[in-house]
């Protein structure tokens, strides 16, 4: 597992609104049984949550999604199987959104 890998949301009940999740946990912390993830939600479903610095727009698989940093959570590592992509090229945007959530800067 690598930081910024993208996975299909393993939850069938929330997959429609949150089709993907992004692993944001640093690879140094790999001995834990959980990973910290942030859901990617369809922009059209989350118009009220759209805050440029906190929930940046991510284009993935031809769709505009919001990185829903306020909904970050941990999930068991064992449910994350076969990453389908990576957002490592958006590292600065993702880290900036996380910093804004934590520090307000």
Secondary structure, DSSP 8 states (H G I E B T S, - for coil): --TTEEEE-S-TTTTTT--EEEE-S-TT--SSSEEEEEEEEEGGG-GGG--TTTS-EEEETTEEEEE-GGG-EEEEGGG--S--EE-GGGHHHHHHHHHHHHH--
